[in-house]
């Protein structure tokens, strides 16, 4: 299953839980997500991702996987599950050394789409009016 598809399913599940009232965001949840938003690297240029080198793209994705894994360990419940699922989906990028990893441009684009979905979710939650 593509990384972006897997992340989309995880986020959809969490959103359904929020709407159904199974997951009420706590102040700690907001703090974890705000910290994660600040750590996830966004591309610095307006150039399309393909314009950056595959090595630069891989480093960004590997750092995101590590940030998600670390954030998942600082919380619990629904948020911990979501963050760990996202980190797991991106985890193949964290294996091996940069030069040994054989990430194709298509795989990089798929993973970057997944990361964009995660960032969009975090942005939407940050703007959520029901914040404690």
N, C-alpha and C positions, 0 to 999 in steps of 0.2 A: 504494500500500500504506500502511495506517495506520502511524503512527510507532510505536505500542505493539507492533504485530505485527512490524515490522522489528526493534525492539530485542529482542523475545522470541526471534526467530530467531538473532540475534547471540549472545545470552546462552546459548541452548541449544547452539549450536555450541561456544562456549568451555567450557561445562560438560562436553560430551562429550569434548572434547580433554583436559580435566583428568582425567576418569575413566579415559580410555584411556592416560594417562601421556604424552601428546604435549606437555603444558604443565605443567612443574613450576614452581611459584611460587618465585621467588627473594626474598631479603630486600628487594631493591630494588622488586620488584613489590608487596610488602606495604607498603612505605613510600609508594609512589605512591598505592596505593589508600587507605591511611589518611589521607593528606593530602587526597585528593579527597573522601573521606567528610566530612572536617571543613569543606571549602569548599562542598559542595553544600548549598544552603539548603533547610531543611525548613520547611514552614509552621509559623508560631509559634503559631497558635491551633488549637483543636480544631474550629473551624468548618469545614464542608465547603468545598472549593476554590471552588465556585460562589458562595459568600458573599463572597469577595474580589473586588475589581474586576478586570475583564479586563486592565487596564493592569498591576496588581500581579502577576497571574498570568503575563503576558507577560514582564515583567522577570525574574521568577524563572526562567522557562524559558530566556530568552536568556542569563542569567548561567550557568546550568547548561551550556548548549551551549559557552560560552566556556571554562568550567572543564574540561570534557571534552577540548576541543581542546588546551588548554595541557598537560593531564596526558598526553595521547597523545604529545606532543613530548618528554616527559622520559623516555621509556622506549622499549623496542623489542619486537619479537616479537609473540606472541599478545596480550599486554595492550595494546600500542600499536595493534594492529589493532582490537581490541574497542572501545577508547576512541574511536578515530577514526571507526569505524562509528556509534557512538552519537552523537558530535558531528555527524556528517554527517546523521544522521536528524533531529536537532533544528535543523540549520543554517538552514532557512528562517526560523526565529524571529530569527536574527541579522541578517537583511537589512533594510535601510531604517531609518527612524526609528520609534520607538515609535508615534507618532500616525499614521504612514502605513501601518503594518502592519495588515492586516485579518484578525486572528485571530478565528475564531468561537469561541463557548463550547464547541462540540463538539470543535473542533481543540485547544483548550486542555486539555480533559479528556483527550483521547487522549494528548497530549504529557505531561501530568502523570502519567498511568498509566505511560507509558514511563519517566519519571524515577523513579517509585516502583519499577519493576522494576530499574533500574540501582542504586538505593540498596539494595534488598533483596539484590541480588547482592553488592554491596560489603560489606554487613553479614554475609552468609553466609560470605564469604571471610575476613573478619576473625575470625570464630569458628571457622574451619577448624582442626582439631586437628593437621594435618600441617605447621603453620607452622614454618619453620626457626628 
